[in-house]
Structure formats: C-alpha cells, structure tokens
Amino acid sequence: MALPSEWDDDERMNFLFSDFKENRDVNTTDWDSKMDFWTALITKTCRDRGSVFVNLQDLSQTFRRKDKSPLGLATVIQSMARCGKIQRESEFAANVDCGWLSWGVGLLLVKPLKWTFSTLLGGNRVPLEESFVVIELVKEKAAELLRVYRSSEFASRTIVSFQELCALSCDVCADESTLCMALLQLQRDKQVMVSLHEGEKIVKFCQPGQDRVCPVSDVDIGIYHLQRSEKLLGEQVDKLGLEADKCKEEARILLHEGKKSQALRCLRGRKRVEKRADNLFAKLESIRAILERIAQSQTDKMVMQAYQAGVSALRLSLKDVTVERAENLVDQIQELCDTQDEVNQTISSGVTSTDEDMDELEEELKCLLEESKPDSISGLPEVPANGLRPFGEPSLPGNNLLSSLPSVPHSYMDMTTEQLEKELNLLTLTDSGFELKKMTTPKRFEPAQ
C-alpha cells in the first residue's frame, strides 16, 4: 500500500492521528483538512486493494503507525456515510428494487434497517466489524464488469449463469461479494436483471441499443436452456473425440506388442465411441439450427418493430397533408411565379427606354462635335465640280474631263522618248496646286488596224 508523503512527518501525523473536536465550528479549517485527508486515503487504499468494502477494525490496523491508530476514524466513517460516500452493505442492497434477499443471502451481511439507521444517525459508536460499501468504487467495478462482459464470448448471450460470470470477472472482482455489489449497482442502473431459476442464479444483461434491461421472460429461459444444452453437448462431443483418439493409440501400441485381438477390441471400442459422438454431434447441429432460427426471428421482430415505428412516424408527419392542400399550394406557387415574371418584364422595359434616351443623347453629342471643328479645315477650297484642265490653259467648258483631251491618234506616232518626257513635264494641275510626277517612258503605240 502506498502511503502519502507526509506519513513520515511526525508533527503532521500527530495532528492527523488526533481525535476530532466535538464542535466543527471551533476550527473549521483544521477539521476539514483532517477529514479530507482520511477520506481520500481510505478511498485510495480500497482502490489499490481492488475491494469495495471498509470497516473500522480493518482501517485501524491498516493505518497503524508507531503502535498507534488514528483516533478519528469513527468520525470519518460517520461523515462519509452522511455525505453518501459509503453505505452499509445491507442498506445498499435494500435500496435496489429487486429481490436481493432471494439471491443475496449468504453473501451480504443483512441487518435490520431500524438498527442500521439508528447506528448511523443517532449513535456515536460505529461497530468495529460493520462492513461499509464505498459507492464510488462500486460504480467503477460495475462499469468494468459490464465492459468485460461485452468484450467476451458471452456478449452474444442475453443470459449468463452466475458461475460463468464469476469465472469471467475473476480479474475484475476480487471475491464473490464484490461481484454481488457490482451486480446490485448494475441492477440499480437497469443494466442487468438477476433472478433465480430452478435454484440457479442467472444474470440477464441489457443488450446494445436498449436503454434498460427487460425482465426475464419464458423466451429468455428457453434460449438459455438451449444455449446450456449446446454447451454441454459440445463438451461431450469433444470428450468422446479424445476418447476415440485414445482407443486408436492403444490399438496401435497393442499391435506393435503383437496383441492383435486386444487391438481389435480397442478399434471396436473406438467405432462405438465415434458413433456416439456422431449422434451427439447431429443433436448439437439441430440445437444450433434452432438457435440460429431464434436469432433470425429476433432480427425479424426488430425489423418489424422498425417498420411499425416508421409507419407511425410517417402517418403522424402526413397528418395535415392532403391532395387538395398540395394542389392549392402548387396554384399559389404558379401565381407567384407569374407575378414575378410580370415584375421582371416591367423592370426590363424600363431599362430599354433608358437605353433609347442614351442613344438620342449620343446623336446630339455627335452633332455638337461636328459643329465645333477647327476653322482651318472648313477654310480649305472646295474641290471643283468640272473637269480638270492642263496647267496654264484656260478652263474648258463642260464637266467631262475626258471631252477636253485630244483624240487618240490613229497614225503611227513618230516621237522620240525625249520629246514624250518633255510633253509630260508640261502637264501640271494648277487649280489644285498639285503637280503630276514624271511618268515612266511609254511604250511605242502601234496604230490601230
């Protein structure tokens, strides 16, 4: 047992080993400090031991130091009882709404409740051998026991025998009494149901998905009998198999020793054992088939219950829903959609007229820009409407420039290149202020035929 660090401090331990003052109000700080120390130490000691029980005699021996025992342990026990941290064994069992007397006799220290309450509340003495249950530790053991069951091979079985549960919880509960306290806590939490069947204690566990365990029914008892028969038949089949192997081995040894007749008898015995094993195995398979059908029926029942719940929920959800109301809602939606389309059309037309106004403004702005052009551009001379005339010659009547030109000669033009270039140089435009560039040397013209 690990003791606290101040256990070696004589001054501190002398204070803690002293008795409590009769009146707590004299020095509240010292009273509470001493009470908290012993309460925490008692709980820790029980947890380290794996036990859920305490009594005054055991605590006095456990915390003995230098041939002295703490003087205030009785006061600590009474205070923890008043705070609900501990309870008497009989009181804890009686608070569970179950027939605990029918299955707990011999495991619990049963005392009249009148004597229990008078000792706790009216008397100043706590019996040395009176056993108390630490509630916090009982809850821890109950949770651990439930976890071990759900992670074991028995998790698929609703009902487990008490003996099977004792073997399963040997690493959790130190003894049978601790197991009973854990079961009582689980029964208080509606997680298990303990009952007697044909003189045998059986425990029914709450299955995953259920809030609380259901009472043991005839169906549960029938399944439990089938499962127990399955287990017994399986053990017998395994035993017969070992016996058949043993007969075969003996026959082999006898044959090596030359005892052929005895070896034949061993083989006949092996045949009989194998036949019995085959018969038992056939029965075992029948029981397993029945259990599978029962499991399937339970699944079907669960599915049917789910269907029924779904139908009820659907009927409740569609209680106020009718075809007429649905058609009315659809009409209202269509009417609102039409209204929205009209609103959108109105908004769109307003935007179009605005665009047209903008086009008119753009045209007006363009006219203003044309009116405000520079004077240099407007001051240029106008292009003459009549035809062009040669430079230095008077303007010719007529509008067609081609009519003023000389006709094309039909005879052979006997002119040299220098003469043609000189003639071209004389052709200029005087009215517009532009001159014609020099032309390349023309080709000789052949007279028209």
DAFEN-V898633 format. One line per field, one symbol per residue. phi: phi as a letter, one per 20 degrees, with the letter a starting at -180 (. if undefined). A space follows every 10 residues. Layout:
BEGIN
phi=???
END
This chain:
BEGIN
phi=.eeffffeef ffffffefff ffdfffbfff ffffffffff ffffffffem dddcbfffff ffefbllcdg edffffffff ffenfcbfgf fffffeebef ffcdfnddee cfffffffff ddeeddgfef eddeffffff ffffffffff ddfefeefdc ffffffffdf eddfbfffff ffffffffem dccdbdclmd eccdefegnd fbfeffdfff fffffffffg ffffffffff ffffffffff ffffffenef ffffffffff ffffffffff ffffffffff ffffffffff ffffffffff fffffffefd dcffffffff ffffffffff ffffffffff ffffffffff ffffffffff feffffffef ffffeeffcf fndffefoee fffeeffffe efedceffff ffffffecde fenddeffef ffffeeffe
END
